[in-house]
Amino acid sequence: MPIDIKKYLPLIIAAAAGLIAVVLINAYLTQQKQLAANEAVAGQKNLTNVVIAARDIPSGAALKEDMLKEVSVNRNMLQPRAAQSTDRVVDMVSLAPISKGEQILMNKLAMAGREVSLSSKIPPGKRAITIPVDNVSSVGGMIRPGDHVDVIGSVPVPFMTAEGKQAVQVTSMPLFQDILVLAVGQEFTAVPASQDKKETRTISNIITLALDPQQANLIAFAQEQGKIRLVLRSPGDSQIQPAVPAGWDALFRNVMPPAVKEEPVQQVARPEKTVEIYRGGSKESKALGEKGE
Protein backbone atom coordinates (compact mmCIF):
# COMPACT_ATOMS: atom_id res chain seq x y z
CA MET A 1 0.00 0.00 0.00
CA PRO A 2 1.59 3.21 -1.10
CA ILE A 3 2.28 5.89 1.57
CA ASP A 4 0.40 9.13 1.15
CA ILE A 5 3.20 11.73 1.57
CA LYS A 6 0.76 14.61 1.43
CA LYS A 7 -0.92 13.29 4.55
CA TYR A 8 2.33 13.43 6.58
CA LEU A 9 3.75 16.55 4.93
CA PRO A 10 2.76 18.93 7.79
CA LEU A 11 4.49 16.64 10.31
CA ILE A 12 7.62 16.49 8.17
CA ILE A 13 7.72 20.29 7.85
CA ALA A 14 7.18 20.74 11.59
CA ALA A 15 9.98 18.27 12.41
CA ALA A 16 12.37 20.03 10.01
CA ALA A 17 11.51 23.45 11.46
CA GLY A 18 12.04 22.15 14.99
CA LEU A 19 15.42 20.71 14.05
CA ILE A 20 16.48 24.02 12.47
CA ALA A 21 15.33 25.90 15.60
CA VAL A 22 17.35 23.59 17.84
CA VAL A 23 20.46 24.12 15.70
CA LEU A 24 20.03 27.90 15.72
CA ILE A 25 19.42 28.06 19.50
CA ASN A 26 22.45 25.86 20.15
CA ALA A 27 24.60 28.13 17.94
CA TYR A 28 23.30 31.26 19.75
CA LEU A 29 24.00 29.79 23.19
CA THR A 30 27.50 28.77 22.12
CA GLN A 31 28.15 32.30 20.84
CA GLN A 32 26.89 33.89 24.09
CA LYS A 33 29.07 31.58 26.19
CA GLN A 34 32.08 32.53 24.11
CA LEU A 35 31.31 36.26 24.51
CA ALA A 36 30.88 35.87 28.27
CA ALA A 37 34.19 34.00 28.49
CA ASN A 38 35.94 36.72 26.48
CA GLU A 39 34.49 39.45 28.72
CA ALA A 40 35.58 37.56 31.82
CA VAL A 41 39.10 37.26 30.48
CA ALA A 42 39.16 40.96 29.55
CA GLY A 43 37.80 41.85 33.00
CA GLN A 44 40.49 39.80 34.70
CA LYS A 45 43.16 41.57 32.65
CA ASN A 46 41.77 44.98 33.73
CA LEU A 47 41.91 44.10 37.44
CA THR A 48 44.82 44.88 39.73
CA ASN A 49 45.64 44.46 43.40
CA VAL A 50 45.57 47.37 45.83
CA VAL A 51 46.12 47.59 49.59
CA ILE A 52 43.30 49.11 51.63
CA ALA A 53 42.86 49.79 55.33
CA ALA A 54 41.06 46.93 57.11
CA ARG A 55 40.12 49.39 59.90
CA ASP A 56 40.61 53.02 60.83
CA ILE A 57 44.30 53.83 61.22
CA PRO A 58 45.28 56.88 63.31
CA SER A 59 48.10 59.24 62.41
CA GLY A 60 51.52 58.09 63.64
CA ALA A 61 50.57 54.39 63.83
CA ALA A 62 52.94 51.65 62.67
CA LEU A 63 51.15 49.54 60.05
CA LYS A 64 50.67 45.85 60.84
CA GLU A 65 49.32 43.04 58.68
CA ASP A 66 45.98 42.92 60.53
CA MET A 67 45.42 46.61 59.66
CA LEU A 68 45.73 45.96 55.92
CA LYS A 69 43.92 44.00 53.24
CA GLU A 70 44.63 43.31 49.57
CA VAL A 71 41.67 43.55 47.21
CA SER A 72 41.19 43.52 43.43
CA VAL A 73 39.90 46.66 41.77
CA ASN A 74 39.51 47.96 38.24
CA ARG A 75 42.61 49.78 37.07
CA ASN A 76 40.54 52.92 36.57
CA MET A 77 39.81 52.91 40.34
CA LEU A 78 43.48 52.71 41.31
CA GLN A 79 44.61 55.97 42.93
CA PRO A 80 48.02 57.50 42.18
CA ARG A 81 50.82 56.19 44.42
CA ALA A 82 48.57 53.48 45.89
CA ALA A 83 50.38 50.49 47.44
CA GLN A 84 49.71 47.17 45.67
CA SER A 85 51.37 44.81 48.14
CA THR A 86 51.12 44.62 51.94
CA ASP A 87 54.80 43.65 52.13
CA ARG A 88 55.61 47.10 50.78
CA VAL A 89 53.92 49.02 53.62
CA VAL A 90 54.10 46.78 56.71
CA ASP A 91 55.99 48.52 59.57
CA MET A 92 55.75 51.91 57.88
CA VAL A 93 54.23 54.81 59.85
CA SER A 94 51.10 56.70 58.79
CA LEU A 95 51.55 60.46 58.41
CA ALA A 96 47.80 61.17 58.45
CA PRO A 97 44.64 59.33 59.55
CA ILE A 98 43.49 56.62 57.12
CA SER A 99 39.83 55.56 57.07
CA LYS A 100 38.62 51.97 56.80
CA GLY A 101 38.41 50.90 53.15
CA GLU A 102 40.66 53.72 51.98
CA GLN A 103 43.48 52.87 49.61
CA ILE A 104 46.92 53.07 51.24
CA LEU A 105 48.89 55.82 49.51
CA MET A 106 52.67 55.85 49.72
CA ASN A 107 52.78 59.63 50.17
CA LYS A 108 50.85 59.19 53.43
CA LEU A 109 53.50 56.86 54.87
CA ALA A 110 57.07 57.15 56.14
CA MET A 111 59.69 54.63 57.16
CA ALA A 112 59.76 53.99 60.90
CA GLY A 113 62.60 55.86 62.57
CA ARG A 114 63.17 58.16 59.61
CA GLU A 115 62.63 61.87 60.21
CA VAL A 116 59.92 63.24 57.96
CA SER A 117 60.82 66.48 56.18
CA LEU A 118 58.54 69.23 54.97
CA SER A 119 59.70 68.65 51.40
CA SER A 120 58.09 65.19 51.45
CA LYS A 121 54.72 66.84 52.12
CA ILE A 122 54.83 69.20 49.13
CA PRO A 123 52.58 67.99 46.26
CA PRO A 124 54.26 67.63 42.85
CA GLY A 125 54.32 70.91 40.93
CA LYS A 126 53.89 73.02 44.07
CA ARG A 127 56.25 75.18 46.11
CA ALA A 128 56.25 75.86 49.85
CA ILE A 129 56.10 79.56 50.76
CA THR A 130 55.77 80.95 54.29
CA ILE A 131 53.76 84.08 55.04
CA PRO A 132 53.47 86.02 58.32
CA VAL A 133 50.02 86.11 59.91
CA ASP A 134 48.49 87.43 63.11
CA ASN A 135 45.76 86.02 65.33
CA VAL A 136 43.01 87.47 63.14
CA SER A 137 44.56 86.55 59.80
CA SER A 138 45.04 82.93 60.90
CA VAL A 139 41.38 82.50 62.03
CA GLY A 140 42.24 82.78 65.70
CA GLY A 141 45.15 80.36 65.35
CA MET A 142 42.81 77.46 64.52
CA ILE A 143 44.28 76.69 61.10
CA ARG A 144 46.11 73.35 61.17
CA PRO A 145 48.40 71.53 58.71
CA GLY A 146 46.31 69.78 56.06
CA ASP A 147 43.56 72.42 56.08
CA HIS A 148 42.58 74.30 52.92
CA VAL A 149 42.21 78.07 52.87
CA ASP A 150 41.37 80.98 50.59
CA VAL A 151 43.95 83.77 50.41
CA ILE A 152 42.85 87.43 50.40
CA GLY A 153 45.23 90.34 49.86
CA SER A 154 44.67 93.93 51.03
CA VAL A 155 46.87 96.31 49.05
CA PRO A 156 46.84 100.08 48.37
CA VAL A 157 45.61 100.87 44.87
CA PRO A 158 46.22 104.36 43.39
CA PHE A 159 43.41 106.16 41.54
CA MET A 160 42.56 109.59 40.16
CA THR A 161 39.96 111.72 41.95
CA ALA A 162 37.31 113.79 40.21
CA GLU A 163 39.52 116.84 40.76
CA GLY A 164 42.36 115.16 38.87
CA LYS A 165 44.47 114.46 41.94
CA GLN A 166 46.09 111.10 42.63
CA ALA A 167 44.91 109.25 45.75
CA VAL A 168 45.32 105.80 47.26
CA GLN A 169 42.59 103.42 48.39
CA VAL A 170 43.13 100.11 50.20
CA THR A 171 41.41 97.34 48.22
CA SER A 172 40.87 93.73 49.31
CA MET A 173 41.00 91.21 46.52
CA PRO A 174 40.76 87.39 46.35
CA LEU A 175 44.15 86.01 45.36
CA PHE A 176 43.73 82.21 45.48
CA GLN A 177 41.15 79.64 46.58
CA ASP A 178 41.40 76.10 47.99
CA ILE A 179 45.08 76.31 48.96
CA LEU A 180 46.70 73.53 51.02
CA VAL A 181 48.27 74.50 54.36
CA LEU A 182 51.57 72.61 54.61
CA ALA A 183 52.72 73.78 58.03
CA VAL A 184 51.85 76.05 60.93
CA GLY A 185 55.05 77.29 62.51
CA GLN A 186 57.34 74.25 62.52
CA GLU A 187 54.49 71.75 62.75
CA PHE A 188 53.65 70.12 59.43
CA THR A 189 51.86 66.96 60.60
CA ALA A 190 48.23 67.10 61.71
CA VAL A 191 48.37 65.40 65.10
CA PRO A 192 44.97 64.58 66.63
CA ALA A 193 44.24 66.20 69.97
CA SER A 194 44.70 64.02 73.07
CA GLN A 195 41.49 62.54 74.39
CA ASP A 196 42.45 62.26 78.06
CA LYS A 197 43.81 65.78 78.52
CA LYS A 198 43.56 69.14 76.85
CA GLU A 199 46.54 70.28 74.85
CA THR A 200 47.52 73.93 74.95
CA ARG A 201 48.72 75.06 71.55
CA THR A 202 50.90 78.08 70.92
CA ILE A 203 49.55 80.26 68.13
CA SER A 204 52.23 80.60 65.47
CA ASN A 205 52.69 83.80 63.49
CA ILE A 206 53.85 82.04 60.31
CA ILE A 207 51.96 79.66 57.99
CA THR A 208 53.40 77.72 55.05
CA LEU A 209 51.23 77.23 51.95
CA ALA A 210 51.55 75.00 48.87
CA LEU A 211 51.42 77.21 45.76
CA ASP A 212 52.53 76.85 42.18
CA PRO A 213 55.49 79.04 41.15
CA GLN A 214 53.36 81.83 39.65
CA GLN A 215 51.10 81.97 42.72
CA ALA A 216 54.16 82.10 44.95
CA ASN A 217 55.44 85.14 43.04
CA LEU A 218 52.10 86.92 43.29
CA ILE A 219 51.64 86.32 47.01
CA ALA A 220 55.20 87.47 47.69
CA PHE A 221 54.45 90.73 45.85
CA ALA A 222 51.11 91.23 47.65
CA GLN A 223 52.80 90.53 50.97
CA GLU A 224 55.37 93.28 50.33
CA GLN A 225 52.69 95.78 49.29
CA GLY A 226 50.02 95.15 51.91
CA LYS A 227 48.53 92.48 54.15
CA ILE A 228 47.52 88.84 53.66
CA ARG A 229 44.47 87.26 55.32
CA LEU A 230 43.43 83.59 55.26
CA VAL A 231 39.87 82.23 55.12
CA LEU A 232 39.38 78.67 56.38
CA ARG A 233 37.41 76.26 54.15
CA SER A 234 35.30 73.21 54.96
CA PRO A 235 37.15 69.89 54.31
CA GLY A 236 34.44 68.81 51.87
CA ASP A 237 34.34 72.07 49.90
CA SER A 238 36.66 72.33 46.90
CA GLN A 239 34.46 74.60 44.76
CA ILE A 240 36.04 77.69 43.23
CA GLN A 241 33.55 80.57 43.36
CA PRO A 242 33.75 83.87 41.47
CA ALA A 243 34.72 86.87 43.62
CA VAL A 244 35.57 90.49 42.81
CA PRO A 245 37.87 92.98 44.58
CA ALA A 246 36.28 94.93 47.43
CA GLY A 247 36.75 98.69 47.90
CA TRP A 248 34.57 101.55 49.06
CA ASP A 249 32.58 101.54 45.82
CA ALA A 250 31.93 97.78 45.99
CA LEU A 251 31.07 98.06 49.70
CA PHE A 252 28.48 100.77 49.13
CA ARG A 253 27.02 99.00 46.10
CA ASN A 254 26.49 95.77 48.05
CA VAL A 255 25.65 97.11 51.53
CA MET A 256 23.74 100.29 50.73
CA PRO A 257 22.64 100.07 47.08
CA PRO A 258 20.05 102.94 47.28
CA ALA A 259 22.73 105.32 48.57
CA VAL A 260 24.83 105.04 45.43
CA LYS A 261 22.07 105.31 42.83
CA GLU A 262 22.87 108.14 40.45
CA GLU A 263 20.26 110.91 40.55
CA PRO A 264 19.17 112.25 37.16
CA VAL A 265 20.75 115.58 36.37
CA GLN A 266 18.11 118.28 36.05
CA GLN A 267 18.72 120.78 33.26
CA VAL A 268 18.12 124.34 34.43
CA ALA A 269 17.16 126.76 31.71
CA ARG A 270 19.39 129.78 31.67
CA PRO A 271 17.83 133.18 30.97
CA GLU A 272 18.59 134.54 27.53
CA LYS A 273 20.75 137.63 27.25
CA THR A 274 19.13 140.31 25.11
CA VAL A 275 20.08 143.69 23.75
CA GLU A 276 17.78 146.62 23.06
CA ILE A 277 18.00 148.21 19.61
CA TYR A 278 16.44 151.61 18.88
CA ARG A 279 15.42 152.33 15.33
CA GLY A 280 13.98 155.73 14.93
CA GLY A 281 11.27 156.00 17.52
CA SER A 282 10.81 152.28 18.03
CA LYS A 283 12.60 149.92 20.40
CA GLU A 284 13.38 146.27 19.59
CA SER A 285 14.79 143.53 21.91
CA LYS A 286 17.05 141.00 20.24
CA ALA A 287 18.70 137.89 21.80
CA LEU A 288 22.48 137.83 21.64
CA GLY A 289 23.74 135.49 18.99
CA GLU A 290 20.96 136.23 16.52
CA LYS A 291 22.01 137.75 13.19
CA GLY A 292 20.57 141.03 12.17
CA GLU A 293 18.55 141.51 9.06
Order of alpha helices (4+ residues) and beta strands (2+ residues): alpha-beta-beta-alpha-beta-beta-beta-beta-beta-beta-alpha-beta-alpha-beta-beta
